């Protein structure tokens, strides 16, 4: 067997040593240069911050994506609550689950009728929504005190949602009836949203008076065809960015603290972020585009000034209530229309200094709607009553109540306020029950 001469072995060892030393020097130089690069990129050097960024990116889209929607579009009602949210929704510091139809779940189905129970449906906006939760106990107690309801199970079914305005109440009942629901009484508590939400929110965006609140905001994420490719790329790049961070977040020592590897991650992550920002600006330009888009606004409004606008809002409210009355009448359901109280109605409540601090905002965006709209609502309510609608005007319900009632500068009541509304509704139901 031939042996390698000592001189040749020595030459190979020297070359190998040279290669190793050269590689180590190159690696060291690379790490040093990358260290400088990291300092320039981040304005300092903190591996803990880099690792935190990688961990956040690798966990998904939580940092840059909106939270799961509490509300989802509905083909007939505009929107409903998102039944996919496991923890439900919170109303006045109380948590309630959401049923399969997108309304508050109170333990009874909004569609399954029971001949041995009295079913009272509540429709309307957030005041009706709160009432269906916090006024229901008082309403049931008052009804059950009457001999006609003693011993009967009374179910209060919440079909109200914050922000609903006519014709959403009308559409809600029609949809539920089409699904086989049955009710004994429908109580519609509204008025405020009908004259405040459109002038403050939809009118500036040229949205039709009959469209749901903030419709342009709800549908703006439905893309037009020219940006579909941008949306696809944006979603794909977010996944690439997450996976890129995930690979680096799983590195172990000493690679985890390699300036070169961390610089490579930071450089590409920044490139991906820049592209995502560019795509987002293109997408946002569609959302913020002031050009009229029929999908966002619906038909053109027919009014030419504010006076005509309020006349049309109240006319829509009146027509919707009349149709609700007729729908209930045709299904042998009692219908009660309640005009809700509001603190911006002149003379409707004596306010203490403390309550005024909580409940009154002179520049509130909804205040003009109350001032211009409520006199029209009261007048139209009298017309509804003359046409046979059971109409209950509660605008002056708190006019002699000196205790605090309002819990915010919008429209909502505390427990005493909800109990007073419940008493008024129970009185009217009991008064007219024999005729039903």
C-alpha positions as CSV (number, residue, x, y, z in Angstrom):
1,X,0.0,0.0,0.0
2,X,1.5,3.3,-1.1
3,X,2.1,5.9,1.6
4,X,1.6,9.6,1.3
5,X,4.8,11.4,1.7
6,X,5.1,13.6,4.7
7,X,5.6,16.7,2.5
8,X,2.3,16.1,0.6
9,X,0.4,15.4,3.9
10,X,1.7,18.7,5.3
11,X,0.7,20.5,2.1
12,X,-2.9,19.2,2.3
13,X,-3.2,20.1,5.9
14,X,-2.0,23.6,5.3
15,X,-4.5,24.0,2.5
16,X,-7.3,22.7,4.6
17,X,-6.3,24.9,7.4
18,X,-6.2,27.9,5.1
19,X,-9.6,27.1,3.7
20,X,-11.1,26.8,7.2
21,X,-9.5,29.9,8.4
22,X,-10.6,31.8,5.3
23,X,-14.1,30.5,5.7
24,X,-14.2,31.6,9.3
25,X,-12.8,35.0,8.5
26,X,-15.4,35.4,5.7
27,X,-18.1,34.2,8.1
28,X,-16.9,36.6,10.8
29,X,-16.7,39.5,8.3
30,X,-20.2,38.6,7.0
31,X,-21.6,38.5,10.6
32,X,-19.9,41.7,11.4
33,X,-21.2,43.4,8.3
34,X,-24.7,42.0,9.0
35,X,-24.5,43.2,12.6
36,X,-23.9,46.7,11.2
37,X,-26.7,46.2,8.8
38,X,-29.1,45.2,11.6
39,X,-28.1,48.3,13.5
40,X,-28.9,50.5,10.5
41,X,-32.2,48.7,9.7
42,X,-33.5,48.8,13.3
43,X,-31.8,51.9,14.6
44,X,-30.1,49.7,17.3
45,X,-29.5,46.1,18.1
46,X,-31.8,44.0,20.2
47,X,-32.2,40.3,19.4
48,X,-35.1,40.1,21.8
49,X,-37.1,42.6,19.8
50,X,-36.2,40.8,16.5
51,X,-37.3,37.5,18.0
52,X,-40.5,39.1,19.3
53,X,-41.2,40.4,15.8
54,X,-40.6,37.0,14.2
55,X,-42.9,35.4,16.8
56,X,-45.7,37.9,16.1
57,X,-45.4,37.5,12.3
58,X,-45.3,33.7,12.6
59,X,-48.5,33.6,14.6
60,X,-50.6,34.8,11.8
61,X,-52.4,38.0,10.9
62,X,-53.5,39.2,14.4
63,X,-51.3,42.3,14.5
64,X,-52.3,43.8,11.1
65,X,-55.7,42.3,10.5
66,X,-59.0,43.5,11.9
67,X,-60.6,41.4,14.7
68,X,-63.3,38.9,13.8
69,X,-66.4,40.8,12.7
70,X,-69.2,41.1,15.3
71,X,-71.6,41.7,12.5
72,X,-71.9,40.0,9.1
73,X,-73.9,41.0,6.0
74,X,-77.3,39.5,5.6
75,X,-79.1,39.1,2.3
76,X,-82.4,40.6,3.5
77,X,-81.8,42.5,6.7
78,X,-78.5,44.4,5.9
79,X,-76.6,42.7,8.7
80,X,-77.0,40.4,11.8
81,X,-74.7,39.4,14.6
82,X,-71.9,36.9,13.7
83,X,-73.0,33.5,15.1
84,X,-69.4,32.2,14.6
85,X,-68.2,34.4,17.6
86,X,-67.9,31.8,20.4
87,X,-68.2,34.3,23.3
88,X,-71.2,36.2,22.0
89,X,-71.6,39.9,22.4
90,X,-71.6,42.3,25.4
91,X,-74.5,44.7,26.1
92,X,-74.3,47.0,29.0
93,X,-71.6,45.0,30.7
94,X,-73.6,41.7,30.2
95,X,-72.5,39.0,27.8
96,X,-75.1,37.2,25.7
97,X,-74.6,34.4,23.1
98,X,-75.7,34.7,19.5
99,X,-78.3,32.3,18.1
100,X,-78.1,30.6,14.6
101,X,-80.1,33.4,13.0
102,X,-77.8,36.2,14.2
103,X,-79.8,37.6,17.0
104,X,-79.3,37.5,20.8
105,X,-79.9,34.0,22.2
106,X,-82.2,34.0,25.2
107,X,-82.6,30.3,25.4
108,X,-85.6,30.0,23.1
109,X,-85.7,29.8,19.4
110,X,-87.0,32.8,17.5
111,X,-88.8,30.5,15.1
112,X,-90.2,27.6,17.1
113,X,-93.7,28.5,18.3
114,X,-95.3,27.0,21.4
115,X,-99.1,27.1,21.9
116,X,-98.7,27.1,25.7
117,X,-96.5,30.2,25.7
118,X,-97.1,33.9,25.0
119,X,-94.4,35.1,22.6
120,X,-93.5,38.8,22.6
121,X,-91.1,39.9,19.9
122,X,-89.1,43.1,20.3
123,X,-87.9,44.9,17.2
124,X,-86.0,48.1,16.7
125,X,-82.5,49.5,17.2
126,X,-80.1,49.6,20.2
127,X,-82.7,51.0,22.7
128,X,-85.0,48.1,21.8
129,X,-82.0,45.8,22.0
130,X,-81.1,47.0,25.5
131,X,-84.8,46.8,26.5
132,X,-85.1,43.2,25.3
133,X,-82.3,42.3,27.7
134,X,-82.8,44.6,30.7
135,X,-86.5,45.5,30.5
136,X,-87.9,42.0,29.8
137,X,-88.1,40.9,33.4
138,X,-90.2,43.8,34.4
139,X,-92.4,43.4,31.3
140,X,-93.1,39.7,32.1
141,X,-93.8,40.4,35.7
142,X,-96.3,43.1,34.9
143,X,-98.1,40.9,32.3
144,X,-98.2,37.9,34.6
145,X,-99.9,40.0,37.3
146,X,-103.0,40.2,35.1
147,X,-105.4,37.3,35.3
148,X,-105.3,36.8,31.6
149,X,-101.6,35.9,31.7
150,X,-101.3,34.3,35.2
151,X,-99.6,30.9,35.0
152,X,-98.5,31.4,31.4
153,X,-95.0,31.2,30.2
154,X,-94.1,34.5,28.5
155,X,-91.1,34.5,26.1
156,X,-89.6,37.9,25.2
157,X,-87.8,37.3,21.9
158,X,-85.1,39.9,20.9
159,X,-85.2,40.7,17.2
160,X,-83.7,44.1,17.7
161,X,-80.1,45.0,16.8
162,X,-78.0,48.1,17.4
163,X,-78.3,50.5,14.5
164,X,-81.4,49.0,13.0
165,X,-83.8,51.5,11.4
166,X,-86.8,51.1,9.2
167,X,-87.4,49.2,7.0
168,X,-85.1,46.7,8.8
169,X,-87.8,46.0,11.5
170,X,-90.3,45.3,8.8
171,X,-87.9,43.1,6.9
172,X,-86.9,41.2,10.1
173,X,-90.5,40.2,10.9
174,X,-91.3,39.3,7.3
175,X,-88.2,37.0,7.2
176,X,-88.9,35.3,10.5
177,X,-92.5,34.7,9.5
178,X,-91.3,33.2,6.2
179,X,-89.2,30.8,8.3
180,X,-92.2,29.6,10.3
181,X,-92.0,31.9,13.3
182,X,-95.1,32.7,15.3
183,X,-95.6,35.5,17.8
184,X,-98.5,36.8,19.9
185,X,-97.3,40.4,20.1
186,X,-94.7,42.5,18.2
187,X,-93.4,45.6,20.0
188,X,-91.5,48.0,17.8
189,X,-89.5,50.5,19.8
190,X,-87.9,53.1,17.4
191,X,-87.8,56.6,16.0
192,X,-84.4,57.9,17.1
193,X,-82.4,55.9,14.6
194,X,-84.8,56.8,11.8
195,X,-84.2,60.5,12.0
196,X,-80.5,60.6,13.2
197,X,-78.5,57.9,11.5
198,X,-79.1,58.8,7.9
199,X,-78.3,62.6,8.2
200,X,-75.1,61.9,10.2
201,X,-73.8,58.8,8.4
202,X,-75.4,57.9,5.1
203,X,-76.4,61.3,3.7
204,X,-72.8,62.6,3.5
205,X,-71.9,59.5,1.4
206,X,-75.0,59.8,-0.8
207,X,-76.4,56.5,0.4
208,X,-80.2,56.0,-0.2
209,X,-82.5,56.8,2.8
210,X,-83.9,53.3,2.8
211,X,-80.5,51.6,3.0
212,X,-79.1,50.3,6.3
213,X,-76.9,52.4,8.5
214,X,-73.3,52.8,7.1
215,X,-74.0,50.7,4.1
216,X,-71.1,52.1,2.1
217,X,-68.7,51.0,5.0
218,X,-70.3,47.5,5.1
219,X,-69.8,46.8,1.4
220,X,-66.6,48.6,0.7
221,X,-64.6,45.4,1.2
222,X,-66.6,43.7,-1.6
223,X,-64.1,44.4,-4.4
224,X,-64.7,45.6,-7.9
225,X,-63.2,43.4,-10.6
226,X,-60.2,45.6,-11.3
227,X,-58.6,45.0,-7.9
228,X,-59.4,41.3,-7.4
229,X,-55.8,40.4,-8.5
230,X,-54.4,42.9,-5.9
231,X,-56.5,41.4,-3.2
232,X,-55.3,37.9,-4.1
233,X,-51.7,38.9,-4.1
234,X,-52.2,40.8,-0.8
235,X,-53.6,37.7,0.9
236,X,-50.9,35.4,-0.6
237,X,-48.1,37.7,0.5
238,X,-49.4,37.8,4.1
239,X,-49.1,34.0,4.2
240,X,-45.6,34.1,2.7
241,X,-44.6,36.7,5.3
242,X,-46.0,34.6,8.1
243,X,-44.2,31.4,6.9
244,X,-40.9,33.3,6.4
245,X,-41.1,34.4,10.0
246,X,-42.1,31.0,11.2
247,X,-39.0,29.4,9.8
248,X,-36.7,31.8,11.6
249,X,-38.6,31.7,14.8
250,X,-37.9,28.0,15.0
251,X,-34.1,28.3,14.7
252,X,-32.0,27.3,17.7
253,X,-28.8,28.6,19.2
254,X,-26.4,29.7,17.8
255,X,-28.2,30.3,14.5
256,X,-31.0,32.2,16.3
257,X,-28.5,34.9,17.2
258,X,-26.7,35.0,13.8
259,X,-26.7,38.6,12.6
260,X,-26.5,37.3,9.0
261,X,-29.6,35.1,9.3
262,X,-31.6,37.8,11.2
263,X,-30.5,40.4,8.7
264,X,-31.8,38.2,5.9
265,X,-35.1,37.8,7.6
266,X,-35.4,41.5,8.3
267,X,-34.5,42.5,4.8
268,X,-37.1,40.2,3.2
269,X,-39.7,40.9,5.8
270,X,-39.4,44.6,5.0
271,X,-39.7,44.0,1.3
272,X,-42.8,42.0,1.9
273,X,-44.2,44.7,4.1
274,X,-43.6,47.3,1.5
275,X,-45.4,45.3,-1.1
276,X,-48.3,44.7,1.3
277,X,-48.5,48.4,2.0
278,X,-48.6,49.2,-1.7
279,X,-51.3,46.7,-2.3
280,X,-53.3,48.0,0.7
281,X,-53.1,51.6,-0.7
282,X,-54.6,50.4,-4.0
283,X,-57.3,48.5,-2.1
284,X,-58.0,51.5,0.2
285,X,-58.2,53.9,-2.8
286,X,-61.3,51.9,-3.9
287,X,-62.8,52.1,-0.4
288,X,-62.1,55.8,-0.1
289,X,-63.0,56.7,-3.6
290,X,-65.5,59.6,-3.6
291,X,-66.9,58.5,-6.9
292,X,-70.5,57.3,-6.7
293,X,-70.7,53.5,-6.9
294,X,-74.2,52.0,-7.0
295,X,-73.2,49.0,-4.9
296,X,-72.1,51.4,-2.2
297,X,-75.0,53.9,-2.3
298,X,-78.0,52.5,-4.0
299,X,-80.5,54.7,-5.9
300,X,-80.2,58.4,-5.9
301,X,-82.2,60.2,-3.2
302,X,-85.1,62.3,-4.3
303,X,-84.8,65.1,-1.8
304,X,-83.1,68.4,-2.6
305,X,-82.6,69.9,0.9
306,X,-82.7,69.0,4.6
307,X,-86.3,69.7,5.1
308,X,-87.3,67.4,2.3
309,X,-84.8,64.8,3.7
310,X,-86.5,64.8,7.1
311,X,-89.9,64.6,5.5
312,X,-88.8,61.5,3.5
313,X,-87.2,59.9,6.6
314,X,-90.4,60.2,8.6
315,X,-92.5,59.1,5.6
316,X,-90.4,56.0,5.3
317,X,-90.8,55.3,9.0
318,X,-94.5,55.8,8.9
319,X,-95.0,53.6,5.8
320,X,-92.8,50.8,7.4
321,X,-94.9,50.9,10.6
322,X,-98.1,50.8,8.7
323,X,-96.8,47.7,6.8
324,X,-95.8,46.1,10.0
325,X,-99.2,46.7,11.4
326,X,-100.8,45.1,8.3
327,X,-98.4,42.1,8.4
328,X,-99.2,41.5,12.0
329,X,-102.9,41.9,11.4
330,X,-102.8,39.4,8.6
331,X,-101.0,36.9,10.9
332,X,-103.2,37.6,13.9
333,X,-100.4,39.2,15.8
334,X,-100.8,42.1,18.1
335,X,-98.7,45.1,17.1
336,X,-97.6,48.0,19.3
337,X,-95.5,50.8,17.9
338,X,-93.5,52.8,20.6
339,X,-91.8,56.1,19.9
340,X,-88.8,56.0,22.2
341,X,-87.9,58.9,24.6
342,X,-84.7,60.9,24.0
343,X,-82.9,63.5,26.0
344,X,-82.5,65.9,23.1
345,X,-86.3,66.4,22.8
346,X,-86.9,69.8,24.4
347,X,-88.6,69.6,27.8
348,X,-88.6,65.8,27.8
349,X,-86.7,65.4,31.1
350,X,-85.4,67.5,34.0
351,X,-81.7,66.9,34.0
352,X,-79.5,67.2,37.0
353,X,-76.0,68.7,36.6
354,X,-74.5,65.2,36.9
355,X,-76.9,63.7,34.4
356,X,-76.4,66.6,32.0
357,X,-72.6,66.0,32.1
358,X,-73.2,62.4,31.1
359,X,-76.2,62.7,28.7
360,X,-75.8,66.0,26.9
361,X,-73.3,66.8,24.2
362,X,-74.4,70.1,22.5
363,X,-72.4,69.2,19.3
364,X,-73.4,65.6,19.2
365,X,-73.8,64.5,15.6
366,X,-77.2,63.0,16.3
367,X,-78.7,66.0,18.1
368,X,-79.8,67.8,14.9
369,X,-81.7,64.7,13.8
370,X,-83.7,64.7,17.0
371,X,-84.4,68.5,16.9
372,X,-85.6,68.4,13.3
373,X,-87.0,64.8,13.2
374,X,-88.9,64.3,16.5
375,X,-91.7,66.9,15.9
376,X,-92.3,65.2,12.6
377,X,-92.4,61.7,14.2
378,X,-94.9,62.8,16.9
379,X,-97.1,64.3,14.2
380,X,-96.8,61.2,12.0
381,X,-97.5,59.0,15.0
382,X,-100.9,60.7,15.5
383,X,-101.6,59.9,11.8
384,X,-100.7,56.2,12.4
385,X,-103.0,56.1,15.3
386,X,-105.8,57.6,13.2
387,X,-105.2,54.8,10.6
388,X,-105.7,52.1,13.2
389,X,-102.1,51.5,14.4
390,X,-101.6,51.0,18.1
391,X,-99.2,53.8,18.6
392,X,-97.6,54.8,22.0
393,X,-95.7,58.1,22.1
394,X,-93.3,57.9,25.0
395,X,-91.3,61.1,24.2
396,X,-92.4,62.6,27.5
397,X,-92.2,59.5,29.7
398,X,-89.4,60.9,31.8
399,X,-90.7,64.5,31.9
400,X,-91.4,64.3,35.6
401,X,-88.5,62.0,36.6
402,X,-85.8,63.7,38.4
403,X,-83.7,60.6,39.0
404,X,-80.9,59.9,36.5
405,X,-82.2,57.9,33.5
406,X,-79.7,58.3,30.6
407,X,-76.4,56.5,30.7
408,X,-74.7,58.1,27.7
409,X,-75.0,61.1,25.4
410,X,-76.9,59.2,22.7
411,X,-80.1,57.6,23.8
412,X,-79.8,54.7,26.2
413,X,-81.5,54.2,29.7
414,X,-80.5,52.7,33.0
415,X,-82.5,50.0,34.7
416,X,-85.1,52.5,36.0
417,X,-85.6,53.9,32.6
418,X,-86.1,50.4,31.1
419,X,-88.5,49.5,33.8
420,X,-90.6,52.6,33.1
421,X,-90.7,51.7,29.4
422,X,-91.7,48.2,30.4
423,X,-94.5,49.5,32.6
424,X,-95.9,51.7,29.8
425,X,-95.7,48.8,27.3
426,X,-97.4,46.4,29.7
427,X,-100.2,48.9,30.4
428,X,-100.9,49.3,26.7
429,X,-100.8,45.6,26.0
430,X,-103.1,44.9,28.9
431,X,-105.4,47.7,27.8
432,X,-105.8,46.4,24.3
433,X,-105.4,42.7,24.9
434,X,-109.2,41.9,24.8
435,X,-109.4,43.4,21.3
436,X,-106.7,41.0,20.2
